[in-house]
Amino acid sequence: MFGDLFGKLQEAQEKMKDSKLRLAGITVDGEAGDGAVKVTVSGNREVKSIDIAERLLEKDNKEELEDLVITALNRALKNAENAWENEMKGVAGGMMGGLGGLF
């Protein structure tokens, strides 16, 4: 029984590792200011790029730029969180299906 449980746990660890690799290859975006600021992050919530419209680089637009970067970044991170949750649901569902017969 415990050998089977240990095997299932090792299988779950492998699935988690595979999921993290898949998430690293997924990119999601967040935008603010009608696309004036765009942020791209990986499914693992690593910032990959930030694109800022030229007009926001002027001195008078500093506050607006800061606000838009924060908004775009938060949106991108929320999208990455959703991708991560969806991936983990698949892993958890597969794991529970395999462990269900043990209890």
N, C-alpha and C positions, 0 to 999 in steps of 0.2 A: 504493500500500500504506500509506504513512504517513498520507496524507489520511484513509483509512478508519480507521486506528488512532486518529487524532486525533478523528474523529467519534465513535468508540465511547467514548473517554475523556470527551468532553463529555457524551455520553448518560449515562454512569455518574455524572458529577457531578450532573446533573439528577435522576437517580433518588435519589441520596443526599440532595439537598435536599428532595425530595418525602417521603422517608422520615422526615427530621427533623421536617417539618411534621406528618406523621401521628402520630409519636411524641409530639409536644407535645400532641396532642389525646387521647391515651390516658392514663388514670389507673389506677394500681394501688394496693392497700392493703397495709398490714402492721399486725398487731395483736399485743398482748401483754397478759398478765394477764387472760385471758378477755374481751378487748375493753375493758379499763379504759383502755388507751392505743391509739389508732388513728392511723396516719400514712398520708397519701395523697401519692403522688408521681407526676409525669408519666413518660411513657415515656422522656423525656430526662433522667430522674433529678433533677428539680427538685421540691423539697418544696412541696406545695400547701397542706396543712393538717395540723394535729396536734390531736387531740381527746383530752382527759384527763378521766377521771371525777372528780367532785367529791370523793370520799373521799380521793383521792390528793393533794389540795391542802392537806391538813392538815400542820402542821409535823412531826409524828412520821412522816410517810410520805415524807419527802424522798428518802431513799436508794432506797426502792422505786420511787418515781416516776422517778428518774434511770435506774435499771436497766431499767424498762419502756419508757421513751422510747427508749433505745439499742436494745433488742431489737426494738421495733416499727419503728423507722427502718431498721435493718439488714434486716429482713424485707421492708419495702416497697422498699428499694433493690435487693434481690436479685430481687424480682418485676419491677422496672423493667429490670434488666439482662437478664432472660430475654426480656422483650418486645423490647428493643433487639436482642438477638442474633437473635431470630426475624425481625425486620424486615431486618436486615443480611444474613441468609442468603438472603432473597428477592432482594435487590439484587445480591449477589455471584453468585448462581446465574444471574441474567439477564445479568449482565455477562460471565461466563465463557462462557455459551452464545454470545454475540455475538462474543467474541474467539477462540473455539475454532477458527474457520476460518482465522485469520490465521497460525497457527503449525503 
